[in-house]
Amino acid sequence: MPLFKSSPLAATSPSLIAKLTVGARLHFGLLAFDSDETSFGGVGVMIDRPGLEVHASEAEQFTTTGPLADRVEAFAQLWRQATDLDLPAVRMATRGQLRDHVGLGCGTQLGLAVGTLLSKLAGYPLPDIPTLAATVDRAKRSAIGCYGFLEGGFLFETGHRNDAFPSLAHRGEIPARWRFVLATQHEVHGRHGEDEEEGFRQLDRVPDPTTARLRQLVEGEMIPGLESADISRFGEAVYEYGCLAGDCYASLQGGRYANPTCTDLVQRMRSFGIAGVGQSSWGPTIFGLCEDGQQAEALCTQLRERYSESQLQLEISRPNNRGVQLEWASPDI
């Protein structure tokens, strides 16, 4: 069974073979690290914007171009090493506004997109999401972005056990009318790469009672709140979860959030009456969950009174309950 469905590609360029579209990932925080039983785990959601397209076009040899070209090349080489297959003769290019290293899961979405296109074009089988993730070296900690790539929606996974790929404990649909306001500082990046690895080596393990409370918030509050479309119940649980998870990184961040601006943004969104406010992953993106587009626009207006466009990028995102979207020029691929 294929990992996902695809649809015919609209005639835009005679050389275009395939187009893959992904959204972004909001990660509310990990359950644990340095645990004797389960490592990492976590909870998050998929949103439609900022998004990213990866195009594969006819070429004489494999090449990359455009924004994120270096990362596309790096993922392609990982795929080649993992599969022991030659790179197909295509030109890969990216389009979109999904920034790298701002807490929105760009690396995982891009890596899985590259791995998907290369595998499809080379006829390499993709039996499951762990295999796809392995070809581009993703999900070393959280698998939220991997499951989100495939399925979209609200996702909860309980972590690595005995080096096995994390299993998906729960997936839910996010109400279509809800909106996420994203506030991202310009020229600021979250921890990544070796800096992230070193950070985890410095951190103390998450206390067992903290992990237990985080799981209780997901299973006892977020999931029921989502199922009943109770945005206050769901949002308050998201906020408390973020507070507890963020406190585990205080020794690295200098506080619960990545920097003072992140802290100020959380406080301002909360004072506006938004319950579900938090930092996605290492930040600097702060999100606020609004009941509809009107409330989201009003929140953005409030934030613009405090921050200029040169300081802050604001985005209103819809839930992404579909996951990756593929379009192919040939029905035989």
Secondary structure in CASP SS format (residue, H / E / C, confidence):
PFRMAT SS
TARGET T0000
AUTHOR 0000-0000-0000
METHOD secondary structure of the structure
MODEL  1
M C 1.00
P C 1.00
L C 1.00
F C 1.00
K C 1.00
S E 1.00
S E 1.00
P E 1.00
L C 1.00
A C 1.00
A C 1.00
T C 1.00
S C 1.00
P C 1.00
S C 1.00
L E 1.00
I E 1.00
A E 1.00
K E 1.00
L E 1.00
T E 1.00
V E 1.00
G E 1.00
A E 1.00
R E 1.00
L E 1.00
H E 1.00
F E 1.00
G E 1.00
L E 1.00
L E 1.00
A E 1.00
F C 1.00
D C 1.00
S C 1.00
D C 1.00
E C 1.00
T C 1.00
S E 1.00
F E 1.00
G E 1.00
G E 1.00
V E 1.00
G E 1.00
V E 1.00
M E 1.00
I E 1.00
D E 1.00
R E 1.00
P E 1.00
G E 1.00
L E 1.00
E E 1.00
V E 1.00
H E 1.00
A E 1.00
S E 1.00
E E 1.00
A C 1.00
E C 1.00
Q C 1.00
F C 1.00
T E 1.00
T E 1.00
T E 1.00
G C 1.00
P C 1.00
L C 1.00
A H 1.00
D H 1.00
R H 1.00
V H 1.00
E H 1.00
A H 1.00
F H 1.00
A H 1.00
Q H 1.00
L H 1.00
W H 1.00
R H 1.00
Q H 1.00
A H 1.00
T H 1.00
D C 1.00
L C 1.00
D C 1.00
L C 1.00
P C 1.00
A C 1.00
V E 1.00
R E 1.00
M E 1.00
A E 1.00
T E 1.00
R E 1.00
G E 1.00
Q C 1.00
L C 1.00
R C 1.00
D C 1.00
H C 1.00
V C 1.00
G C 1.00
L C 1.00
G C 1.00
C H 1.00
G H 1.00
T H 1.00
Q H 1.00
L H 1.00
G H 1.00
L H 1.00
A H 1.00
V H 1.00
G H 1.00
T H 1.00
L H 1.00
L H 1.00
S H 1.00
K H 1.00
L H 1.00
A H 1.00
G C 1.00
Y C 1.00
P C 1.00
L C 1.00
P C 1.00
D C 1.00
I H 1.00
P H 1.00
T H 1.00
L H 1.00
A H 1.00
A H 1.00
T H 1.00
V C 1.00
D C 1.00
R C 1.00
A C 1.00
K C 1.00
R C 1.00
S C 1.00
A C 1.00
I H 1.00
G H 1.00
C H 1.00
Y H 1.00
G H 1.00
F H 1.00
L H 1.00
E H 1.00
G C 1.00
G C 1.00
F E 1.00
L E 1.00
F E 1.00
E E 1.00
T C 1.00
G C 1.00
H E 1.00
R E 1.00
N C 1.00
D C 1.00
A E 1.00
F C 1.00
P C 1.00
S C 1.00
L E 1.00
A E 1.00
H E 1.00
R E 1.00
G E 1.00
E C 1.00
I C 1.00
P C 1.00
A C 1.00
R C 1.00
W C 1.00
R E 1.00
F E 1.00
V E 1.00
L E 1.00
A E 1.00
T E 1.00
Q E 1.00
H C 1.00
E C 1.00
V C 1.00
H C 1.00
G C 1.00
R C 1.00
H C 1.00
G H 1.00
E H 1.00
D H 1.00
E H 1.00
E H 1.00
E H 1.00
G H 1.00
F H 1.00
R H 1.00
Q H 1.00
L C 1.00
D C 1.00
R C 1.00
V C 1.00
P C 1.00
D H 1.00
P H 1.00
T H 1.00
T H 1.00
A H 1.00
R H 1.00
L H 1.00
R H 1.00
Q H 1.00
L H 1.00
V H 1.00
E H 1.00
G H 1.00
E H 1.00
M H 1.00
I H 1.00
P H 1.00
G H 1.00
L H 1.00
E H 1.00
S C 1.00
A C 1.00
D C 1.00
I H 1.00
S H 1.00
R H 1.00
F H 1.00
G H 1.00
E H 1.00
A H 1.00
V H 1.00
Y H 1.00
E H 1.00
Y H 1.00
G H 1.00
C H 1.00
L H 1.00
A H 1.00
G H 1.00
D H 1.00
C C 1.00
Y C 1.00
A H 1.00
S H 1.00
L H 1.00
Q H 1.00
G C 1.00
G C 1.00
R C 1.00
Y C 1.00
A C 1.00
N C 1.00
P H 1.00
T H 1.00
C H 1.00
T H 1.00
D H 1.00
L H 1.00
V H 1.00
Q H 1.00
R H 1.00
M H 1.00
R H 1.00
S H 1.00
F C 1.00
G C 1.00
I C 1.00
A C 1.00
G C 1.00
V E 1.00
G E 1.00
Q E 1.00
S C 1.00
S C 1.00
W C 1.00
G C 1.00
P C 1.00
T C 1.00
I E 1.00
F E 1.00
G E 1.00
L E 1.00
C E 1.00
E C 1.00
D C 1.00
G H 1.00
Q H 1.00
Q H 1.00
A H 1.00
E H 1.00
A H 1.00
L H 1.00
C H 1.00
T H 1.00
Q H 1.00
L H 1.00
R H 1.00
E C 1.00
R C 1.00
Y C 1.00
S C 1.00
E C 1.00
S C 1.00
Q C 1.00
L E 1.00
Q E 1.00
L E 1.00
E E 1.00
I E 1.00
S E 1.00
R C 1.00
P E 1.00
N C 1.00
N C 1.00
R C 1.00
G C 1.00
V C 1.00
Q E 1.00
L E 1.00
E E 1.00
W E 1.00
A C 1.00
S C 1.00
P C 1.00
D C 1.00
I C 1.00
END
